[in-house]
Structure formats: structure tokens, C-alpha cells
Amino acid sequence: MKNCKNYIKFIVPSLIGMILFMCPIIQEGKVTIPIAVLSGLLEGWIAPYIQWILLAILTISFGGAVAWKLMGMEKKKGKQKKSLLQNLFQVSPLWLVARGIAFLFGLLVIFGGDKNAISSGDTGALVFYDLLPILFTIFFLAGILLPLLLNFGLLEFSGALLIKVMRPVFGLPGRAAIDAIASWLGDGTIGVLLTSKQYEEGFYTEREACVIGTNFSLVSITFSLVVINTVGLPHMFIPFYLTITFACIVVAILLPKIPPLSKKKDCYVDGSHSNDREELPAHTSSLRYGIERALEKVSGLPMMKSIFVDGFHNVIDMWIGVIPVVMTVGTIALVIAEYTPVFKILGLPFIPILKLLQVPEAVAASQTLFAGFADMLLPSVLIANVSNDMTRFIVAAVSVCQLIYLSEVGALLLASKIPVNLKEIFILFIERTIITLPIIVVVARVFIF
């Protein structure tokens, strides 16, 4: 009876989550997914109040972090298990400044008119009124509903099925599949944190940790949905996500074979070497092993707490932690893009490549390619006004495949125990761009447009 209950706890929530996040549906003649439909409805309902909601989030994010610093709470709580408030407000000085800038930018956008560089409709106002409302609604729905994918054994089940793929194809242990799935279904930050923790605990070598952290900590389905909405192509989400998945698999196979990843040592955090290779338990199929792991995950798991409490924590964490960073980095980068030639200069070498690949509006597309190093959403924001659908599709897909953007995944990699530095991250960013760009263009031309 108990085993039957565990089967239900594994199958039902996981199936509902897969339907909400992965099942294509037709709405008004366009293909989308249920979570996107719900997001659009919610965005319409809160539209009259959204600027005040966003300002409140920016205020709480900055004010809470300042209060935490002033009260010296990090010293009192540092050795204890992190609470929700500590996760939200105990930040480094750099991120505290970023939150303060986001708060000031929000005030300027609402009360400063559109005459200055910060609150212009092409910079801060674009981020505040066009991008952040999408993030707010997507984060709310995804945060509440993501536990259906993450907490009820789906990751363990899928990871076990992929054990026989990870070692021969990617040269990685089977458990790396769980890191990848956690990123794709949840968030890239989850993948980085999982990888760092497993490296510290001696499950990954230096090479494996660097490969997984820079190739498998992909932005989630949620963020991919935000990107495709930003460029005005929500009806193309399914081909979009299939394209970036294919391109990211190819680059994950190729990138570890060239520097800097190829030069990483195959030794553990304590300096030891091992020839140990993870295998399925003897006389057990990957399917059976996956089911066993999933049932272990849900055994004794309180369903309501896992869905609502964990979901609430997800929402608050994304609202307070991510939205201010996007406001700051996005606005600054758009100001740089609008009022300086920096991105144009950096993108110049890509113009001949884009023209060779016959990408429409190659000059406009070239100016977006380096913007992704600052923040994954910036290329999509910069290209949103270009009229050609294929160009917007290509830029959006490349921006997701670039992966290592400094506003989140890149910053986490640098802050983690994973042995990779800023120079290596920048080189990997360029390599990912060069490899994935032609793949995405070919897929877009041959199969989609």
C-alpha cells in the first residue's frame, strides 16, 4: 500500500508538471505551452498595477539587504542553516550596490520622465515596462509550479535513464545528467550549485566540474520562455527550444575537447586521481533503477509542503534576487548599446560571418552577440525591434546557448568552488557563440523558416 502511494506521488505531480511545462497546445492558431497561456492571462490582469508591484519588489530587495547589513545579521546567522530571509538579503557588497542601482533606476523610470538616458523608452523604461512584467508573471507561475518537476522524483528517474549516455557521449558520470536536467527544468543556478557541491564532496574531478558547470547549467524552460516572448515569437517556443537543445548538445560534445576545458586536470578536490566509473547496479536496468530512485525521493515526502512552501520560496527568491539584477544590468547595458559604440565595435568581426551565413539584417544581429556576456536577456531586448522573424529567432537562440552571462550563471561560477576564472569564462563564451551560431542558422533556415 505504501509503495502504491509512492508511485502515485511520483507519477501524478511529475505528469502534471510535464503537461504544464512541456506539452504543446494550440491557442488562436499558434503553438504554445500551458504555462505561457497562464502567464499571459496573469500579465493582463495585473497590468494596471504592475509598475507599483515592481517598485515594491525593488524597494524590498534593496531595503532588506541594507537592513540586514546594518543589523549585522550575517555575523549572527553565518554558522547556522540559512533561513529564507538570509537567502534573500545576505548578499555581497557588489550585489548590494546592484540592488541599490536597480531601486534608483526604478524611481527614475516612474517619476523621472523619459528625457534622460536611464528612463528613456529605449533603455530603463524598456526593461521596466516590457521585460520585468514578463519576468514577474513567469517567475510567479513557474516558481509555484516548478516543484511538480523538481521534487517528486522526475529528476532522479530521468538521470538514471541517461547514465548510459553521459559517460560515452560526454565523458561524464551518470549523475551529471541530474545536474543538466535540474538546469533545463528548473534553473541554471541550480545546476551550478549542484555541480559545485558535488565537486566539493569529491564526486566530480576538476575537469568534470568545469565541463558540467559551463555546458550543462543551461537556462531553464522558464527563462527560454521569457526570451522567446521578449522577441515577440511566443508561438515558436517548441521549435525554439528544440533548436537550442540540439545546439547545446553539440557544443557540450565539442567544447571539452578544446582549451581551456581540455587543459583541466582529471583530479579531485583533494588532489587525488581515480579511475572509478559510475555504473548501474548489477542486474538492474536503467528503467528499474530510475523508478527505485524516484520512489526513494518521494518516500515520506509531504506533498503540500513540497508544492506550496517550496513553491513560495522559489517565487520570492526569484522576485527579490533576480529582478533587481536584470533591472540594473539590463538598463546599464542598454544605455551602453544606445549611447556608445561598444557593442557595435565588439560585434564587427561577426558581420562577415553573419553575411556568409545569409542572416538577414546582419549588422543589427552582430551588435547583439557580445551583449549576452552581460545578461542573457539583453540580445533579445536589443533585437526585439528588428522586423525579420528569422533574425530575431537566431539571436534569441544564440543568446540562450551562450549560457555564461555575468548577471547570474557566470557570477555563480566565479563565486563557487568550481575551478574556472573570469578569463576562461570569457573564452568559453566566445567559443560557445562561434560553435552554436552556424548550427542555429542552419536549423532555422532548413527546418523552421
C-alpha positions as CSV (number, residue, x, y, z in Angstrom):
1,M,0.0,0.0,0.0
2,K,2.8,2.4,0.9
3,N,4.6,1.5,-2.3
4,C,1.5,2.2,-4.3
5,K,1.1,5.6,-2.6
6,N,4.7,6.4,-3.5
7,Y,4.1,5.5,-7.1
8,I,1.1,8.0,-7.1
9,K,3.3,10.7,-5.5
10,F,5.9,10.2,-8.2
11,I,3.7,9.9,-11.3
12,V,0.9,12.3,-10.7
13,P,2.8,15.5,-9.8
14,S,5.5,14.8,-12.4
15,L,2.9,14.2,-15.1
16,I,1.1,17.4,-14.3
17,G,4.4,19.3,-14.3
18,M,5.4,17.9,-17.7
19,I,2.0,18.8,-19.2
20,L,2.2,22.4,-17.9
21,F,5.8,23.0,-19.0
22,M,6.4,20.7,-22.0
23,C,3.1,19.8,-23.6
24,P,2.5,21.8,-26.8
25,I,-1.1,23.2,-27.2
26,I,-2.8,25.3,-29.9
27,Q,-4.0,28.7,-28.9
28,E,-5.5,31.0,-31.5
29,G,-3.8,29.0,-34.2
30,K,-0.4,29.2,-32.6
31,V,1.6,26.5,-30.8
32,T,2.5,27.3,-27.2
33,I,2.6,25.6,-23.8
34,P,0.1,25.9,-20.9
35,I,2.4,27.8,-18.6
36,A,2.7,30.5,-21.3
37,V,-1.0,30.9,-21.6
38,L,-1.4,31.3,-17.9
39,S,1.4,33.8,-17.8
40,G,-0.3,35.9,-20.5
41,L,-3.6,35.9,-18.6
42,L,-1.9,36.9,-15.3
43,E,0.1,39.7,-17.1
44,G,-3.2,41.1,-18.4
45,W,-4.9,41.1,-15.0
46,I,-2.1,42.9,-13.2
47,A,-1.2,45.4,-15.9
48,P,-2.8,48.4,-14.2
49,Y,-0.7,47.8,-11.0
50,I,2.5,46.3,-12.4
51,Q,4.7,49.4,-12.0
52,W,3.9,49.7,-8.3
53,I,4.4,46.0,-7.8
54,L,7.8,46.1,-9.4
55,L,8.8,49.2,-7.5
56,A,7.8,47.4,-4.2
57,I,10.0,44.4,-5.2
58,L,13.0,46.7,-5.9
59,T,12.4,48.6,-2.6
60,I,12.1,45.4,-0.5
61,S,15.1,43.8,-2.3
62,F,17.4,46.8,-1.6
63,G,15.9,47.9,1.8
64,G,16.0,44.4,3.2
65,A,19.7,43.9,2.2
66,V,20.6,47.2,3.7
67,A,18.8,46.4,6.9
68,W,20.4,43.0,7.1
69,K,23.9,44.7,6.8
70,L,23.1,47.4,9.3
71,M,21.9,44.9,11.9
72,G,24.9,42.7,11.4
73,M,22.7,39.7,10.8
74,E,25.2,37.9,8.6
75,K,27.5,37.6,11.6
76,K,24.8,36.2,13.8
77,K,23.4,33.7,11.3
78,G,26.6,32.8,9.4
79,K,27.2,29.4,11.1
80,Q,23.6,28.3,11.1
81,K,21.5,26.8,8.4
82,K,20.4,29.5,6.0
83,S,16.9,30.8,6.5
84,L,14.7,32.3,3.8
85,L,15.5,35.8,4.9
86,Q,19.2,35.1,4.9
87,N,19.0,33.7,1.4
88,L,17.1,36.8,0.3
89,F,19.0,39.6,2.0
90,Q,22.5,38.4,2.8
91,V,24.4,39.5,-0.3
92,S,27.9,40.6,-1.2
93,P,28.7,44.3,-1.4
94,L,28.7,44.1,-5.2
95,W,25.1,42.7,-5.3
96,L,24.0,45.2,-2.7
97,V,25.2,48.0,-4.9
98,A,23.4,46.4,-7.9
99,R,20.1,46.3,-5.9
100,G,20.6,49.9,-4.9
101,I,21.1,50.9,-8.5
102,A,18.0,49.0,-9.5
103,F,15.9,50.8,-6.9
104,L,17.2,54.2,-8.2
105,F,16.6,53.2,-11.8
106,G,13.0,52.2,-10.9
107,L,12.4,55.6,-9.3
108,L,13.8,57.4,-12.3
109,V,11.7,55.4,-14.7
110,I,8.4,56.1,-12.8
111,F,9.0,59.6,-11.7
112,G,11.8,61.0,-14.0
113,G,10.0,61.2,-17.3
114,D,11.6,59.8,-20.5
115,K,14.0,62.7,-21.2
116,N,17.1,61.2,-19.5
117,A,19.3,58.3,-20.6
118,I,18.2,56.0,-17.8
119,S,14.4,56.3,-18.1
120,S,14.3,56.5,-21.9
121,G,11.9,54.2,-23.7
122,D,14.9,52.6,-25.3
123,T,16.7,51.9,-22.0
124,G,15.3,51.7,-18.5
125,A,11.7,52.1,-19.4
126,L,12.0,49.3,-21.9
127,V,13.4,47.0,-19.2
128,F,10.9,48.1,-16.6
129,Y,7.7,48.1,-18.6
130,D,8.4,45.5,-21.2
131,L,10.7,43.0,-19.7
132,L,10.2,42.9,-15.9
133,P,6.4,42.3,-16.2
134,I,7.1,39.2,-18.2
135,L,9.7,38.1,-15.6
136,F,7.3,38.8,-12.8
137,T,4.5,36.6,-14.1
138,I,6.7,33.8,-15.4
139,F,8.6,33.7,-12.1
140,F,5.3,33.6,-10.1
141,L,3.8,30.7,-12.1
142,A,7.0,28.8,-12.6
143,G,8.1,29.2,-9.0
144,I,4.8,27.8,-7.7
145,L,4.6,25.0,-10.2
146,L,8.2,24.0,-10.6
147,P,8.2,21.7,-7.5
148,L,6.0,19.4,-9.6
149,L,9.0,18.9,-11.8
150,L,11.8,19.1,-9.2
151,N,10.5,17.5,-6.0
152,F,8.7,14.3,-6.9
153,G,11.4,12.0,-8.5
154,L,11.3,13.2,-12.1
155,L,15.0,14.3,-12.0
156,E,16.1,11.1,-10.3
157,F,14.2,9.0,-12.8
158,S,15.4,10.9,-15.9
159,G,19.0,10.9,-14.6
160,A,19.1,7.2,-14.2
161,L,17.8,6.7,-17.7
162,L,20.7,8.8,-19.0
163,I,23.6,7.1,-17.1
164,K,24.5,5.1,-20.2
165,V,24.5,8.3,-22.3
166,M,26.6,10.6,-20.2
167,R,29.9,8.6,-20.0
168,P,30.2,7.5,-23.6
169,V,29.0,10.8,-25.2
170,F,30.2,13.5,-22.8
171,G,32.8,11.6,-20.8
172,L,30.9,12.4,-17.6
173,P,29.5,10.4,-14.7
174,G,25.8,9.5,-14.9
175,R,24.9,11.8,-12.0
176,A,25.8,14.7,-14.3
177,A,22.5,14.1,-16.1
178,I,20.7,15.2,-12.9
179,D,22.6,18.5,-12.9
180,A,21.7,19.1,-16.6
181,I,18.0,18.1,-16.1
182,A,17.8,20.3,-13.0
183,S,19.1,23.2,-15.0
184,W,16.8,22.6,-18.0
185,L,13.7,22.1,-16.0
186,G,14.5,24.4,-13.1
187,D,17.2,27.0,-13.5
188,G,20.9,27.2,-14.5
189,T,21.7,28.3,-11.0
190,I,20.5,25.0,-9.6
191,G,22.9,23.2,-11.9
192,V,25.9,25.4,-10.8
193,L,25.1,24.9,-7.2
194,L,24.7,21.1,-7.6
195,T,27.9,20.8,-9.5
196,S,29.9,22.9,-7.0
197,K,28.6,20.9,-4.1
198,Q,29.4,17.5,-5.8
199,Y,32.9,18.8,-6.7
200,E,33.5,19.8,-3.1
201,E,32.2,16.4,-1.9
202,G,34.6,14.5,-4.2
203,F,32.1,13.2,-6.7
204,Y,33.4,15.2,-9.7
205,T,37.0,15.8,-10.9
206,E,38.2,19.3,-11.7
207,R,37.6,18.6,-15.4
208,E,34.2,17.2,-14.9
209,A,33.1,20.0,-12.6
210,C,34.3,22.7,-15.2
211,V,32.6,20.8,-18.1
212,I,29.3,20.4,-16.3
213,G,29.3,23.9,-14.9
214,T,30.0,25.6,-18.2
215,N,28.0,23.3,-20.5
216,F,25.1,21.8,-18.6
217,S,23.9,24.7,-16.3
218,L,21.6,25.9,-19.0
219,V,18.9,28.4,-18.6
220,S,15.6,26.8,-17.8
221,I,12.5,26.2,-19.8
222,T,11.1,29.2,-17.8
223,F,13.8,31.6,-18.9
224,S,13.7,30.3,-22.5
225,L,10.0,31.1,-22.5
226,V,10.9,34.7,-21.3
227,V,13.4,35.0,-24.1
228,I,11.1,33.9,-26.9
229,N,8.4,36.2,-25.6
230,T,10.8,39.1,-25.5
231,V,11.5,38.8,-29.2
232,G,7.8,38.5,-30.0
233,L,7.8,34.9,-31.1
234,P,5.9,33.0,-28.4
235,H,4.1,30.8,-30.9
236,M,7.5,29.4,-31.9
237,F,8.5,28.1,-28.5
238,I,8.6,24.4,-29.3
239,P,10.9,24.7,-32.4
240,F,12.9,27.3,-30.5
241,Y,13.6,25.0,-27.5
242,L,14.3,22.0,-29.7
243,T,16.9,24.1,-31.6
244,I,18.7,25.4,-28.6
245,T,18.7,21.9,-27.0
246,F,20.3,20.4,-30.2
247,A,22.9,23.2,-30.4
248,C,23.8,22.9,-26.7
249,I,24.2,19.1,-27.0
250,V,26.6,19.6,-30.0
251,V,28.7,22.3,-28.2
252,A,28.7,20.1,-25.0
253,I,30.4,17.4,-27.0
254,L,32.9,19.6,-28.8
255,L,33.9,22.2,-26.1
256,P,35.5,19.8,-23.6
257,K,37.9,18.8,-26.4
258,I,39.5,22.2,-26.8
259,P,41.2,24.7,-24.4
260,P,40.6,25.8,-21.8
261,L,38.4,22.8,-20.7
262,S,40.8,20.3,-22.3
263,K,43.6,21.5,-20.1
264,K,41.7,21.0,-16.8
265,K,43.1,18.3,-14.6
266,D,41.3,15.0,-14.1
267,C,41.8,15.0,-10.3
268,Y,39.5,15.5,-7.3
269,V,39.4,18.5,-5.0
270,D,41.8,16.8,-2.6
271,G,44.3,16.3,-5.4
272,S,43.8,12.5,-5.8
273,H,43.2,10.7,-9.1
274,S,40.7,7.9,-9.6
275,N,39.7,5.6,-12.4
276,D,36.3,5.0,-10.8
277,R,33.4,5.0,-13.3
278,E,29.8,5.1,-12.1
279,E,27.8,2.1,-13.3
280,L,24.3,0.9,-12.9
281,P,23.8,-1.6,-10.1
282,A,24.4,-5.2,-11.2
283,H,21.5,-7.0,-12.8
284,T,19.4,-3.8,-12.8
285,S,18.0,-2.0,-15.8
286,S,18.2,1.8,-16.1
287,L,14.4,2.0,-16.0
288,R,14.1,0.0,-12.9
289,Y,17.0,1.9,-11.2
290,G,15.3,5.2,-12.2
291,I,12.0,4.1,-10.7
292,E,13.7,3.0,-7.5
293,R,15.5,6.3,-7.1
294,A,12.2,8.2,-7.8
295,L,10.3,6.2,-5.2
296,E,13.1,6.9,-2.7
297,K,12.8,10.6,-3.4
298,V,9.0,10.7,-2.7
299,S,9.0,8.3,0.2
300,G,7.8,10.2,3.3
301,L,7.7,13.5,1.3
302,P,5.0,15.9,2.4
303,M,3.2,16.8,-0.9
304,M,1.6,20.0,0.1
305,K,4.7,21.4,1.7
306,S,6.8,20.4,-1.3
307,I,4.4,22.2,-3.7
308,F,3.3,25.3,-1.8
309,V,6.0,26.0,0.7
310,D,8.9,25.3,-1.7
311,G,7.0,27.0,-4.5
312,F,6.5,30.1,-2.4
313,H,10.2,30.2,-1.6
314,N,11.1,29.8,-5.3
315,V,8.8,32.8,-6.2
316,I,10.2,35.1,-3.5
317,D,13.8,34.1,-4.2
318,M,13.4,34.9,-8.0
319,W,11.5,38.1,-7.4
320,I,13.9,39.5,-4.8
321,G,17.1,38.1,-6.2
322,V,16.8,38.2,-10.0
323,I,14.5,41.1,-10.9
324,P,16.8,43.8,-9.4
325,V,19.9,42.4,-11.2
326,V,18.1,42.3,-14.5
327,M,16.9,45.9,-14.0
328,T,20.5,47.1,-13.2
329,V,22.5,45.1,-15.8
330,G,19.8,45.4,-18.4
331,T,19.5,49.1,-18.1
332,I,23.2,49.8,-18.0
333,A,23.9,47.6,-21.0
334,L,21.1,49.2,-23.0
335,V,22.5,52.6,-22.2
336,I,25.9,51.4,-23.4
337,A,24.2,50.0,-26.5
338,E,22.2,53.1,-27.2
339,Y,24.7,55.8,-26.4
340,T,28.1,54.2,-27.0
341,P,29.6,52.2,-29.9
342,V,30.9,49.4,-27.6
343,F,28.7,46.5,-28.7
344,K,28.9,47.7,-32.4
345,I,32.7,47.5,-32.2
346,L,32.8,44.1,-30.4
347,G,30.3,42.7,-33.0
348,L,32.2,43.9,-36.1
349,P,34.1,40.6,-36.6
350,F,30.8,38.8,-36.7
351,I,29.4,40.8,-39.6
352,P,31.2,38.8,-42.3
353,I,30.3,35.6,-40.6
354,L,26.6,36.5,-40.4
355,K,26.6,37.7,-44.0
356,L,28.3,34.5,-45.1
357,L,25.5,32.6,-43.3
358,Q,23.0,34.8,-45.1
359,V,21.4,36.1,-41.9
360,P,19.0,39.0,-42.7
361,E,20.0,42.3,-41.1
362,A,23.4,41.0,-40.2
363,V,24.7,44.3,-38.9
364,A,21.9,44.6,-36.3
365,A,22.4,41.0,-35.3
366,S,26.1,41.4,-34.9
367,Q,25.6,44.2,-32.3
368,T,23.8,41.8,-30.0
369,L,26.2,38.9,-29.8
370,F,28.5,40.2,-27.2
371,A,25.7,41.8,-25.1
372,G,24.8,38.3,-23.9
373,F,28.0,38.2,-21.8
374,A,26.5,40.9,-19.5
375,D,23.0,39.3,-19.4
376,M,21.2,36.6,-21.3
377,L,18.1,38.7,-22.0
378,L,20.0,41.7,-23.5
379,P,20.4,40.3,-27.0
380,S,16.7,39.6,-27.2
381,V,15.9,43.1,-25.9
382,L,18.3,44.7,-28.4
383,I,17.0,42.7,-31.4
384,A,13.3,42.9,-30.4
385,N,12.5,45.8,-32.8
386,V,14.1,44.2,-35.9
387,S,11.4,43.2,-38.3
388,N,12.8,39.9,-39.6
389,D,11.4,36.9,-37.7
390,M,14.3,34.6,-38.5
391,T,16.9,37.1,-37.3
392,R,15.1,37.6,-34.0
393,F,14.8,33.8,-33.7
394,I,18.5,33.3,-34.4
395,V,19.7,36.0,-31.9
396,A,17.3,34.7,-29.2
397,A,18.5,31.1,-29.7
398,V,22.2,32.1,-29.7
399,S,21.7,34.1,-26.5
400,V,20.4,31.1,-24.7
401,C,23.2,28.8,-26.0
402,Q,25.9,31.3,-24.9
403,L,25.0,30.3,-21.4
404,I,27.7,32.1,-19.3
405,Y,26.2,35.5,-18.7
406,L,27.6,37.5,-15.8
407,S,24.4,38.6,-14.2
408,E,23.7,35.1,-13.0
409,V,25.4,31.8,-14.1
410,G,28.8,33.5,-14.7
411,A,28.7,35.2,-11.4
412,L,27.8,32.0,-9.6
413,L,30.6,30.1,-11.4
414,L,33.1,32.7,-10.2
415,A,31.7,32.6,-6.6
416,S,31.6,28.8,-6.5
417,K,34.3,26.2,-5.8
418,I,34.4,25.2,-9.4
419,P,37.9,25.9,-10.7
420,V,37.2,28.4,-13.5
421,N,38.2,32.0,-13.7
422,L,36.9,35.2,-15.5
423,K,39.3,34.9,-18.4
424,E,38.3,31.3,-19.0
425,I,34.6,32.1,-18.8
426,F,35.0,34.9,-21.4
427,I,36.9,32.5,-23.7
428,L,34.2,29.8,-23.3
429,F,31.5,32.4,-24.0
430,I,33.2,33.3,-27.3
431,E,33.7,29.6,-28.2
432,R,30.1,28.8,-27.5
433,T,29.0,31.7,-29.7
434,I,31.2,30.6,-32.6
435,I,30.1,27.0,-32.4
436,T,26.4,27.4,-31.9
437,L,25.8,30.3,-34.3
438,P,26.1,28.3,-37.6
439,I,24.2,25.4,-36.1
440,I,21.3,27.6,-35.2
441,V,21.3,29.4,-38.6
442,V,21.3,26.1,-40.5
443,V,18.5,24.7,-38.4
444,A,16.4,27.9,-38.7
445,R,16.9,28.0,-42.5
446,V,16.4,24.3,-43.3
447,F,13.7,23.3,-40.8
448,I,11.9,26.3,-39.5
449,F,11.7,29.3,-41.9
